[in-house]
Amino acid sequence: MSRSLYWKITVPFTLLVLVGLGVLGSFMATSARHAQLQSLRSHLANEARLVADASLPGLTTPDSRGALDALAKKTGREIDARVTIIARGGAVLGDTQEDPSSMEDHSSRPEVMQALASGEGQSTRYSTTIRQDMMYVAVPITSQGELIGVARVALPATAVKSYVNSAVFTTASTMAVAGLLVILAAALIGRMITRPLKQMTRAAQGIASGQLEQQIQVRTGDELGQLARAFNEMSLSLKKSMAAVSAEKTRLATVLSSMTDGVIITDSEGQVLLANSAAEHYFAFKEARAIGKPLIEVVHDHEVDEAVKGCLKTAREQTGQIDVNGRFLRVVAVRFESGKSPGALALFQDLTEMRSLQTMRREFVGNVSHELRTPLTGMKAIVETLQDGAINDGKVATDFLRKLDTEVDAMTQMVTELLELSRIEGGRAKLKSEPVDLNLLMEEAVARLSPQAERAQVSLAVERSSELPLVPADRERIRQVIANLVHNAIKFTPAGGKVTVEARSENSAVVTRVSDTGIGIPREDLPHVFERFYKADKSRSSGGTGLGLAIAKHTVQAHGGNIWVESEEGKGSTFSFSLPLGPH
């Protein structure tokens, strides 16, 4: 019984004090490291100032480059550091380890730039001259208030680390001795207990079983009473620590569950220890059933399994890209130490949308290039024909100039529509919202396009609605949307056909429809008709920039509405868009 009590008192007390010593030791070691670095920088700065004073005569005397180099090499040997003397323009005049004439311009070195700007420069970086990390301190050299150069002193990073580690080692040794003394003191105090204390035993057993609120009644003021008080303090501290751990675990679970990136953690054998909801969604599994199973059985992807095995084996980050259930994922696997054995964390980032955007960008650039190449090729041919002598034929030259003007107008229209589409997509197009009568806008659009419909022998009709409410919208932009849809309908409706425009109130929106009896749109082209430059072989093969429907789509969406098309090849099409009645 006495031996059991000894361990229950000594071990917790030792751990509690050692944790405090560890925290204090870490703080003292960090402080010592910082103080040593500051002292070393100050020392280098003072040596740099001495070098600056010593090199002043050489800088003010003509033909003194050799003397400055000798000064740098001599001083460097004396102070066991690298000394560099640099002219104001950046040329190296002297250096402890290298021939100044073979060294490159130093005006762009960080420490030199800082010294010239603020009076002192510091930098720790890799030296391309001597091929190792160095700590640099530089100060300006002035003569009668005029800046004439820079003196720089440097130490290898290995030497700097040696100085710093010496101070840290002293601090760590002190804390280790203190920790050892604490352990010995705890052991002595424990061995002083010679009688079994039932109350303390029951309390210790309660804590061991998870009842952290155990307290011992203190009835004496001697060593046993002090021990009882320490035990009570330990119990409270342990309770707080466990509460903190529990809270941290809860926060970690919350963070993991709210992450859009998938996370799977495995042990050193590749068996799943933890997975968040995003990973469950990507690979279609449940965490409860995946725990303890090999990773390959959970994700069913050899690339992921190989990435995790690779990071566990090499301790290096492994990356890759996979396609899983229609998603394009980037995989990052890293190794971490967990207890006596390492583990692996696999992170899965969904790049599906990014890849889609990249594809759209490439297609857009290709489409623009194609659309611009056609008129530019025609213009080039016209110019070459005129240069070959056609310009001397007045009738031919006039005809070619008219064609050239047509091509320029087409390109101007394309650029204008591209800019408009860019403004709308980027949210830079300001909408002047006001109550709009769609009956009136439909009549205005039809009146404007009536001459074109007459030439095409297509009849236009507007079906007014007497109960149509006013819609908050940008009048000019919605008029343009209707005009684009009517223009398309006329263009793809054969002679003798009909185009009908109507608007109806449906639920909390007003829906406008433009129907035609034209050639229709093939089913496979329907999902793409609102894309930039998209022209189906049959329904959109003649004229235009291919941007009108894209502009209409983004204009309607900017109003909080939606646009769609219904069509059957050979039987006509109906383009519809909705505008909400309330604010969007």
C-alpha angles and dihedrals in degrees: 000000000000092000093051092051090050093059094043091056102036101046100049092043091050093048093048093052094042091054089054091047090048092054092045092045092051090051093047092046091051091047091048091049091050093046092048092050092049091048091049092049091049090049092051090047091053091049090048090053090051089051089049091053092046094049095047095091092049093051093051094046120078120242094017100129092111092050092051092051090049090049091052093049094045095047092045091055092048097051095032093235139104112266122194127183113201130189119233091256093055101261114138111238099177139006134178097223108023141049105259092217091062095048123097127240111291099196091104096052109119095231092048092050091048092048092052092046104041108012098259134046132195131186139160111202147124115291113221089195100058095017101234140092114275139183109227131196119182133184130184123254112222134183118197090340094311120118108233105162150330131261116207131189122189140181127200114257089240091061091045090051090048092055092045095044090052091060092044091049091053090052093045091049091051092050091046091053090047090050091050091051090051091052091049092048091050090050092051093048091049092051090053089068107093104161129067112246109205094193092054091045092053090047092050091048090050091052090047089055092052100265095129096171093076115136131184122220109240111215103158137052098215129094092291090054091049089049090051090052091049089050091052091049090049090052092053092045091050091050091052091046092051090047089051091048091049092049091048090050090051091049091049091051090049092050093048093047092050095048117108089206117082118242128193122175121198136182126241090280094054095253117145115255101168140001133179129224094260091058089047089054095047095049100028101237139120119243094221091060095040099055111109095011125116112266094239090060091053103044099025091213122120094198091059091045092050092048092054093045090048095053091046091051101042100026087228129122113263123203135184146146127243140177112229126174092335094314126113108220134186112216122209117181121187132176123231134181115249115177113305096340132049126245136197134234118204117197121195118199119192107230096166094111092043092052090047090052091049090051091049090049092052091047091048093051090047092049093048091048091050095046092049094043094062098057092037091054090050092048091048091052091049092050092048091049091051091048090051091062107281089112088073090062103078097201095046092043091051091050092049092047089052090052090047090052090051092053092048090050090051092051091046090052091049093050091046092051092046091053091047091049091049092051092049095046092046093050091242095118107096114219116218097211118200136144106286130195105218091195088063094045091051091051092048092050092047092047090051093051097039094098090054091048091050091052089050090045090236121140120228124208134181119202107203123205115215092202097049111134124221115265125214103237147122102277099208096045095048090047088054091050091054091045092052092051093046091046091053091047092053092046094055099038116093122230112289092030129122136231119200126194122194142156129205135181110243121179107308096342143060116238120205119198131193110193128183139180092225135126095292130217126278113249094241091056097050096087091054106044093100094052121107114270092356111151120174115218094247111020100040106026101113129074129317132090097263090239102096097087092042090054090047091051096051093042091055092045090050086059090053093255137116135236130203143159135226119194145154120201112255094009104073138256139262119208114194135181133181130214121195117239093217130058116291 
